[in-house]
Amino acid sequence: MIMGSTTFDIIGRVLPGRKTVVMTRNPARCSDSADLVFTADPPEAILADLSDQGYTQAVVVGGAKINQLFAQKGLLDELILTVSPYAFGSGLSIFSDSVDLKLTLKRFWTLDDNTLCLRYGVVH
Ligand SMILES: NC(=O)c1ccc[n+]([C@@H]2O[C@H](COP(=O)([O-])OP(=O)(O)OC[C@H]3O[C@@H](n4cnc5c(N)ncnc54)[C@H](OP(=O)(O)O)[C@@H]3O)[C@@H](O)[C@H]2O)c1
């Protein structure tokens, strides 16, 4: 899982069973686990490093700033959206700036009676 430091600080913990890469301009932040890495590396270096470690899939969890960094470099292969039965606040963008991604719907399924998951492929 790759995420920005704001998102990591909101989640507040490492989710079990997966490696968490946190993007920050302050990579000296302390980690007490090999499964939690703070890095100032750019997206392509992070992906290359994960690949060298044997990982074949990475999920960019957000937020908008980190999604934008990967999108603008053409590094996203899929966009997975969850539509949940809550309306609150004034909305958050998926990306922090303008993007232009052509998507094809690959799959959709329900997570429960009210929650829909949409899996799009990014056309490169
Ligand atoms: N609905 C969802 O599925 C979902 C998912 C994720 C997040 N969110 C929401 O999105 C919001 C956070 O999104 P956000 O866009 O404000 O923040 P973010 O993308 O989570 O993190 C931004 C931080 O990432 C670091 N960063 C940014 N550019 C960088 C770069 N080029 N190199 C290294 N580090 C870099 C900086 O951290 P430093 O300040 O440490 O340098 C920056 O403050 C929260 O409200 C969260 O709840 C929602």
The ligand as a MOL file (V3000), in Angstrom:
LIG
                    3D

  0  0  0     0  0            999 V3000
M  V30 BEGIN CTAB
M  V30 COUNTS 48 52 0 0 0
M  V30 BEGIN ATOM
M  V30 1 N -12.0370 8.3310 0.4680 0
M  V30 2 C -10.8910 7.7020 0.3070 0
M  V30 3 O -10.8440 6.6040 -0.2290 0
M  V30 4 C -9.6220 8.3430 0.7860 0
M  V30 5 C -8.4170 7.6810 0.6210 0
M  V30 6 C -7.2530 8.3080 1.0680 0
M  V30 7 C -7.3200 9.5600 1.6590 0
M  V30 8 N -8.5020 10.1600 1.8100 0 CHG=1
M  V30 9 C -8.5750 11.5050 2.4150 0
M  V30 10 O -7.7180 12.3780 1.6920 0
M  V30 11 C -7.2320 13.3870 2.5890 0
M  V30 12 C -5.7040 13.4480 2.4830 0
M  V30 13 O -5.3290 13.6720 1.1470 0
M  V30 14 P -4.2340 14.7690 0.7710 0
M  V30 15 O -4.1910 14.8240 -0.7080 0
M  V30 16 O -4.4980 16.0070 1.5370 0 CHG=-1
M  V30 17 O -2.8900 14.1700 1.4040 0
M  V30 18 P -2.0670 12.8330 1.0790 0
M  V30 19 O -1.9890 12.6520 -0.4030 0
M  V30 20 O -2.5520 11.6950 1.8900 0
M  V30 21 O -0.6490 13.2180 1.6730 0
M  V30 22 C -0.0180 14.4380 1.3230 0
M  V30 23 C 1.3780 14.4030 1.8990 0
M  V30 24 O 2.1910 13.5160 1.1360 0
M  V30 25 C 3.5270 13.9990 1.1450 0
M  V30 26 N 3.9090 14.2950 -0.2260 0
M  V30 27 C 3.2500 14.9970 -1.1470 0
M  V30 28 N 3.9590 15.0600 -2.2860 0
M  V30 29 C 5.0940 14.3690 -2.0560 0
M  V30 30 C 6.2350 14.0630 -2.8510 0
M  V30 31 N 6.3500 14.5140 -4.1170 0
M  V30 32 N 7.2190 13.3230 -2.3120 0
M  V30 33 C 7.1140 12.8750 -1.0380 0
M  V30 34 N 6.0490 13.1290 -0.2360 0
M  V30 35 C 5.0590 13.8760 -0.7480 0
M  V30 36 C 3.5590 15.2530 1.9850 0
M  V30 37 O 3.8050 14.8110 3.3150 0
M  V30 38 P 4.7890 15.5870 4.3350 0
M  V30 39 O 4.0190 16.8070 4.7480 0
M  V30 40 O 4.9900 14.5920 5.4330 0
M  V30 41 O 6.0440 15.9190 3.5770 0
M  V30 42 C 2.1160 15.7350 1.8770 0
M  V30 43 O 1.7410 16.5610 2.9540 0
M  V30 44 C -7.6950 12.9920 3.9700 0
M  V30 45 O -8.8470 13.7570 4.2730 0
M  V30 46 C -8.0430 11.5370 3.8290 0
M  V30 47 O -9.0130 11.1060 4.7600 0
M  V30 48 C -9.6580 9.5860 1.3710 0
M  V30 END ATOM
M  V30 BEGIN BOND
M  V30 1 1 1 2
M  V30 2 2 2 3
M  V30 3 1 2 4
M  V30 4 1 4 5
M  V30 5 2 4 48
M  V30 6 2 5 6
M  V30 7 1 6 7
M  V30 8 2 7 8
M  V30 9 1 8 9
M  V30 10 1 8 48
M  V30 11 1 9 10
M  V30 12 1 9 46
M  V30 13 1 10 11
M  V30 14 1 11 12
M  V30 15 1 11 44
M  V30 16 1 12 13
M  V30 17 1 13 14
M  V30 18 2 14 15
M  V30 19 1 14 16
M  V30 20 1 14 17
M  V30 21 1 17 18
M  V30 22 2 18 19
M  V30 23 1 18 20
M  V30 24 1 18 21
M  V30 25 1 21 22
M  V30 26 1 22 23
M  V30 27 1 23 24
M  V30 28 1 23 42
M  V30 29 1 24 25
M  V30 30 1 25 26
M  V30 31 1 25 36
M  V30 32 1 26 27
M  V30 33 1 26 35
M  V30 34 2 27 28
M  V30 35 1 28 29
M  V30 36 1 29 30
M  V30 37 2 29 35
M  V30 38 1 30 31
M  V30 39 2 30 32
M  V30 40 1 32 33
M  V30 41 2 33 34
M  V30 42 1 34 35
M  V30 43 1 36 37
M  V30 44 1 36 42
M  V30 45 1 37 38
M  V30 46 2 38 39
M  V30 47 1 38 40
M  V30 48 1 38 41
M  V30 49 1 42 43
M  V30 50 1 44 45
M  V30 51 1 44 46
M  V30 52 1 46 47
M  V30 END BOND
M  V30 END CTAB
M  END
